[in-house]
Amino acid sequence: MMFDTDTLQTLLNLPDLAIDRVVLGERRTLQIHVHSTLEGTHCHRCGKPIDHGYGLGQEIKLRHLPVFDYHTVLVLRPKRYQCHSCEGRPTTSQMLSWYSPRASVTKAFEQQMLLELINSTLEDVSLKHAVGVDALQGILDRRIEPEVDWNGIETLEVIGIDEIALKKGHRDFVVVISAYVNDRLRVIALLPARTKAVVEAFFRSIPKRLRRTVEVVCSDLYQGFIGAAKAVFGKRVLICADRFHVARLYREGLETLRKREFKRLRRTLSKASLDELKNAHWVLRHRRADLNADERRLLNRLFAHSPKLKEAYEACEALTAIYDSRLSKGQSKRKLRGWMRRVTNRKLTCFDRFLGTLETRFEEITNYFVGRRTSGFVEGLNNKLKVIKRRCYGMTSLKHFYQRVYLDLNGYAKFGTVR
Ligand SMILES: [Zn+2]
């Protein structure tokens, strides 16, 4: 066998199990057959500890975190026990701490999926990890509970508040609350609705001892979230607008202009000139520094036809540069004010919506520069993965057709290997 079981057991990092055998399946799947090393359980009826063995239950399969890039599935037959105190001697299957009843994935895998779902869609995460949409929905359903077990949490410090889109088209959301617990980013709660009332009620449900430990709330620009945080935590807590969400907003402005300009160019340019601009929309999503010589030439060709697009693109790059500089809050305010003036003077109306948000959320947006905190997810995974189902620039093979592309903190598309 290519893995020795001790090493594998360490990699799995799960308690109370021993590995019996490992089967290497198709499509890089590792089936690890395990058995429980824990003795006894509690009777499901009377709750007393029981240890009269009653054989093994039905085989269950639990998806776990990848090992060496292999999809990993744990196969287990739970131990069963009989209660001699209850009438009819009912049997109870033993459950181990690392999975929940009826789950098809381990708790560790569940956490990972929850983190990746933040600001993403079920479809994207489903494609990326080859997990069914139904299984993901099941994870969410199990986790949408009003009660959080606060006992294991000592401090909160930074709370992230984001959302998960349930359906394609971002019509339906659940709210995700994340925090670093014992130095690990964790999803601590899922809320069923995206209203100020629901979020506020959740914040108020945090025990006082923990509420006092909150220093920063990192949110997207949604007014309900910010309003709820302000209402509960007041001035004592720094509320900052997550950088990724700000970037998404100004890049939306560029995208709007891009669509308008392409429409105009399709009317006015010759077929030959248009062909030369093929894939230019893709290049526009990258920062100039990340482009190769061919791509830069393409960008310049496009800008020759659309000076407005050039100005807007450069405005985006200027914002990214502001975010990337180590500025104080005061400095960032001056830089942003300068940016707003330039954009207004040049009549770059594609940023109107963003300018409005910048104006109303100026404090929260510049609070980012105080501690450079981003919501847990962005910090933790450092990128947003997105499956782009279209053919990408310069990529012709089928392999690249489903190339995974992620957006970095500044909202630029980047290629990356999926972990
Ligand atoms: Zn019993």
Boltz pocket constraint, residues with backbone or C-beta under 6 A from the ligand:
constraints:
  - pocket:
      binder: B
      contacts: [[A, 43], [A, 44], [A, 45], [A, 46], [A, 47], [A, 48], [A, 83], [A, 84], [A, 85], [A, 86]]
      max_distance: 6.0
